[in-house]
Amino acid sequence: MALPKYRKSRANTRSRRSNWKAKVPQLATVRTPEGDVVQVPQNLAAAVRKGYMKP
């Protein structure tokens, strides 16, 4: 694993951390096997559509 050769300043560390942002998941409208229409994250849409998981 790569290690830093020099100490990073507190200002650089905090500015790097502050630039990270969580993204809102893209929602997809899906019809479940029971006939309900729900909105789920795009990456789970296929599993909900096939009935593998509950929304």
C-alpha positions in Angstrom: 0.0 0.0 0.0 1.3 3.4 -0.9 2.1 5.7 2.0 2.6 9.5 1.9 6.3 10.5 2.1 5.5 13.9 3.7 2.9 15.1 6.2 -0.1 16.7 4.7 -1.1 20.0 6.2 -4.4 20.3 8.1 -5.7 22.8 5.6 -5.0 20.5 2.7 -6.6 17.6 4.5 -9.8 19.5 5.4 -10.2 21.0 1.9 -9.8 17.6 0.4 -12.5 16.2 2.7 -14.8 19.1 2.1 -14.9 18.5 -1.6 -16.4 15.0 -1.3 -20.2 15.1 -1.7 -22.7 12.3 -1.5 -24.9 12.0 -4.6 -28.6 11.7 -4.6 -29.5 8.3 -6.1 -31.3 8.3 -9.5 -34.8 7.0 -8.9 -36.6 4.7 -11.3 -40.3 4.1 -11.4 -40.9 0.3 -11.4 -44.0 -2.0 -11.3 -43.6 -4.8 -8.8 -45.0 -8.3 -9.5 -47.9 -7.5 -7.1 -48.8 -4.6 -9.4 -47.6 -1.8 -7.2 -45.8 1.2 -8.7 -42.8 2.3 -6.7 -39.7 4.4 -7.0 -36.5 2.7 -6.2 -32.8 3.5 -6.9 -31.8 2.7 -10.5 -29.3 0.0 -9.5 -32.1 -1.9 -7.7 -34.8 -1.5 -10.3 -34.3 -4.8 -12.0 -34.3 -6.8 -8.8 -37.6 -5.1 -7.6 -39.2 -5.7 -11.0 -38.4 -9.4 -10.9 -39.6 -9.7 -7.3 -36.2 -10.6 -5.8 -36.5 -7.8 -3.2 -39.2 -5.7 -1.6 -39.0 -1.9 -2.1 
